[in-house]
Amino acid sequence: MAFTIADILNQWQTAGVFDYILPFLLIFSVVFGILASTNILGKQKGVNVIVSLVVGLLALRLGFVQLFFAQIFPRLGVGIGVILALLILTGLFVNKKEARYWMWGIAGVAVLIWLFVLVNSFQSVGWLGIYGGYVGDYAGLIIGLVLLIGVIIAVVASKSGGSSDGSFERQEYHAGKSD
């Protein structure tokens, strides 16, 4: 009898690999990576392993993580597919001089996809309706306000094209000459 990939994945589903093993490994790895890189608990790997192990196991205890992961990662895969298709089409039909501006547009689409994935994942597990549906009813308005605030922050934080004293400087480029 031949096994297919679908048979293997179904066996893993039955064994709890997707509900327990993979979420635990992801949480353990991220927590351990953060603890190891920040050295917040010192340089002892054993302490970092124990804390990461405890956080990973406690996160799986009530089932919230499994529910959320089961909702967010399939949506994230679809979102990544849409962004990849946009990148491929941009690479095919846009010349290199204009590609920079198109990438800003694709980044904007990626942010919208990210917000869409998050909002739908939270709604699917019931976390946006915890205040009588308030957040779910006004999700579009909230996303719009977050985007507006993000644009304002981006404009304020961006560097101007001129020098620091407000005047413009002329920059010359000489081909073939090194300074």
ABEGO torsion letter per residue (X at the ends): XBBBAAAAAAAAAAAGAAAAAAAAAAAAAAAAAAAAAAGAAEABAAAAAAAAAAAAAAAAAAGAAAAAAAAAAAAAAAAAAAAAAAAAAAAAABBAAAAAAAAAAAAAAAAAAAAAAAAAAAAAAGAAAABGGAAAAAAAAAAAAAAAAAAAAAAAABBBABBAAGBBBBBBBBBGBBX
